[in-house]
Amino acid sequence: MKIIFASAYSEDDSRARGLLRSGDVYITKPFELNELLAKNQEVLKTRGG
């Protein structure tokens, strides 16, 4: 399973916790739809999905 965190928390420790809990990508709000789609494609490429 691939996990993308989209969060309002932008502190470094929040990002680290998300990634350490098996998150593949952590992006903070507000974000553009194009950024989310690009991150999704990145996850699919790197994980062989």
Number of C-alpha atoms within 10 A of each C-alpha: 7 12 15 17 14 16 15 12 13 13 9 9 10 14 19 12 12 19 16 10 10 12 16 20 18 19 17 13 10 9 12 8 9 9 11 15 11 11 17 16 12 15 17 13 10 9 10 7 10
